[in-house]
Amino acid sequence: MSHYPNLLTKRLILKPITYKDTEALFNLLTEPEVSLYNNFGDITNKHDVRALIQQDLEHSYLNCGIRWSINSVDNIFLGSCGVHEYDEKKSSATIGYEISAQYWRNGYMFEALTKMIAYLLSEDSHFNVKCIIANTLELNIASIKLLKKLGFKLKKDHKSPVLTFELFK
């Protein structure tokens, strides 16, 4: 049982990831449209996803990360989001997120990240965060627009295809 809370919005329930999410997360991470933009490497089987969830659970236990499953209020798995790197000394958290292509352009990720960011910056958070970092590929125009809509600023112009955005408390 995770010590992280469920996060609720009007249309979504963000729940700490569990092994019960293995099949849904596998299906998500192997969608061609989704895998084009993520950095999980070659996810080829459900064992790879169970190992990823195990790592998420360990990070949660050690309070250095958390992955939430993003679910509709009628419990349909849409995607995931979370903190995959927490730097206590710098009071920073690096976030990641992905959502099934069939749910793109419906405002779900904006809704989920708005709630997650509010939690991360709150007094109730298990993290002491003053800066939230998000990395995205420069070819992922939708993600760039999402981050800007959430108030993130581009850290600096990079020569690499990965852009770094920051949001300060």
Buried (B, 14 or more C-beta within 10 A) or exposed (E): EBEBBEBEBEBBBBBBBBEEBBEBBBBBBBBEEBBEEBEBEEBEEBEBBBEBBEEBBEBBEEBBBBBBBBBEEEEEBBBBBBBBBBBEEEEBBBBBBBBBBEBEEEEBBEBBBBBBBEBBBEEEBBBEBEBBBBBBBEEBEEBBEBBEEBEBEEEEEEEEEEBBBBBEE
